[in-house]
């Protein structure tokens, strides 16, 4: 072995942990929400509003997860003083934010 | 929430995801046709549910690929500028494009996937020549190396034609947002032919980027109200469980037979989507 094998960078370890646990947490939250909604459906009160809101929160968490991943990358690139890739991360975040804004505008357009 | 329908959504997504995972394919391409044609779900809501499951599968599968250093994180963030911009365009287009066009486009992507599944995928097997390296890739330091198990050593690779790769990625992002799929069908040729990455690096990096690309459009669809929890919840859960199972069964099934079955299903769904585009629907007519 002549070539030195590069070790995992801190960023890769951090990203792997974030995505792994993030997916698990979001999945558990969605499952709990749906399970309580089914239980609520069977009881007389038919209280399914809050369990469904919990499940919606889990879905929102899942959508936010990749955004957090870009934030972590931005932080890592800034620490490495790699400003060009940090700029790429900022542009990606700006585009994702623009998507949310477009969604908000078109939603209100439909409502009124 | 209808418990029976939720269970059906969960089971169907689990099956699609496990089946897709066996050949390294995302489940999104199956979920939208199944939901619209067999579940009678409105296509925008089907796309909303599918895009959430695409995020879940990308994020859920990323960790082992990152840990084995197959993902080129630096290249990913550069290409994501193009994929998210494409996704943003897709969100705008989805609002104005008539529904039959969506069905038509989906059919085209299904046929393209079938054709791609038939043709054996080739990575860049040839040795790296020092002559035509990309200037962008050099200045952004995108070249990297990965542990090659077959060679038993670290293998260095160069990234080529980044501008062309970016252009193709823009298209992949657009299709991803429009149809609620991971769009690996367009990302992988971009990675293989334009950027000329080793096949494992290309798959890992593509999977990594799919989450951010899908989140760019999912954020918009969530705010717009196209993501219905009663649909997206069971679909996302089923897809995550299916992806885990699919990776486990991968070793047990002969891939060549699976490949043929896959092509048949893709063509079948494509024909269904074509019929739906023209206003006919045999599978779901009651």
Contacts between the chains, C-beta under 8 A, distances in Angstrom:
chain1	res1	chain2	res2	distance
A	1	B	153	6.9
A	3	B	153	6.5
A	3	B	154	5.0
A	5	B	147	7.0
A	5	B	154	5.3
A	6	B	69	7.4
A	6	B	145	6.9
A	6	B	154	7.4
A	8	B	67	6.7
A	8	B	69	6.3
A	11	B	73	6.7
A	12	B	66	4.9
A	12	B	67	7.3
A	12	B	69	7.0
A	12	B	71	7.5
A	12	B	73	6.5
A	13	B	66	8.0
A	13	B	67	7.7
A	15	B	62	7.4
A	15	B	66	5.7
A	15	B	73	7.2
A	16	B	62	6.9
A	16	B	63	4.1
A	16	B	64	7.8
A	16	B	66	4.2
A	16	B	67	5.3
A	17	B	63	7.4
A	19	B	59	4.5
A	19	B	60	7.5
A	19	B	62	4.5
A	19	B	63	5.6
A	19	B	66	7.7
A	19	B	211	7.6
A	20	B	60	7.6
A	20	B	62	7.7
A	20	B	63	4.0
A	22	B	59	6.2
A	23	B	56	6.1
A	23	B	59	4.6
A	23	B	60	4.2
A	23	B	240	6.8
A	26	B	56	7.4
A	27	B	56	7.2
A	27	B	236	7.4
A	27	B	237	6.1
A	27	B	240	5.5
A	30	B	233	4.9
A	30	B	236	6.2
A	30	B	237	5.8
A	31	B	237	6.1
A	33	B	229	7.6
A	33	B	233	6.8
A	34	B	1	7.4
A	34	B	6	6.5
A	34	B	233	5.2
A	34	B	234	6.6
A	34	B	237	7.4
A	37	B	1	5.0
A	38	B	1	7.0
A	38	B	3	5.0
A	38	B	6	7.4
A	41	B	1	6.5
A	41	B	3	6.3
A	48	B	1	6.2
A	52	B	1	6.7
A	52	B	229	5.5
A	52	B	230	7.2
A	55	B	229	5.0
A	55	B	233	4.7
A	56	B	229	4.5
A	58	B	233	7.3
A	59	B	52	5.7
A	59	B	222	7.4
A	59	B	227	6.5
A	59	B	229	6.2
A	59	B	232	5.5
A	59	B	233	6.4
A	59	B	236	6.8
A	60	B	222	6.7
A	62	B	52	6.1
A	62	B	55	5.5
A	62	B	56	5.7
A	62	B	59	7.4
A	62	B	236	6.5
A	63	B	52	7.0
A	63	B	55	6.4
A	63	B	215	5.4
A	63	B	218	4.6
A	63	B	219	5.8
A	63	B	222	5.8
A	64	B	215	7.7
A	65	B	55	7.0
A	65	B	59	5.3
A	65	B	211	7.2
A	65	B	215	7.4
A	66	B	55	6.3
A	66	B	58	7.6
A	66	B	59	6.7
A	66	B	211	4.2
A	66	B	212	4.4
A	66	B	214	7.4
A	66	B	215	3.8
A	67	B	212	7.8
A	67	B	215	6.0
A	67	B	219	7.8
A	69	B	59	7.7
A	69	B	211	7.0
A	69	B	212	6.8
A	70	B	77	7.4
A	70	B	80	7.7
A	70	B	212	6.2
A	73	B	73	6.9
A	73	B	77	5.8
A	77	B	77	7.8
A	82	B	141	8.0
A	84	B	139	7.7
A	84	B	140	6.0
A	85	B	74	6.0
A	85	B	77	5.8
A	85	B	78	7.2
A	85	B	140	6.8
A	88	B	77	4.9
A	88	B	78	5.4
A	88	B	80	7.5
A	88	B	81	5.6
A	89	B	77	5.5
A	91	B	81	5.2
A	92	B	77	6.6
A	92	B	80	4.9
A	92	B	81	5.8
A	92	B	84	5.4
A	92	B	212	6.6
A	95	B	81	7.4
A	95	B	84	4.2
A	95	B	85	5.8
A	95	B	87	7.8
A	95	B	88	5.7
A	95	B	216	6.1
A	96	B	84	6.1
A	96	B	212	7.5
A	96	B	215	6.4
A	96	B	216	4.9
A	96	B	219	6.1
A	98	B	88	6.0
A	99	B	84	7.7
A	99	B	87	6.9
A	99	B	88	5.5
A	99	B	91	5.9
A	99	B	216	4.8
A	99	B	217	6.3
A	99	B	219	4.7
A	99	B	220	4.2
A	100	B	219	4.3
A	100	B	220	6.3
A	100	B	222	8.0
A	100	B	223	5.6
A	102	B	88	7.1
A	102	B	91	5.8
A	102	B	92	6.7
A	102	B	220	5.2
A	103	B	91	7.2
A	103	B	219	6.3
A	103	B	220	3.4
A	103	B	221	6.4
A	103	B	222	6.6
A	103	B	223	3.1
A	103	B	224	4.4
A	104	B	223	4.7
A	104	B	224	7.9
A	106	B	95	5.8
A	106	B	220	7.7
A	106	B	224	5.2
A	107	B	223	5.6
A	107	B	224	4.6
A	107	B	225	5.5
A	110	B	224	7.7
A	110	B	225	7.7
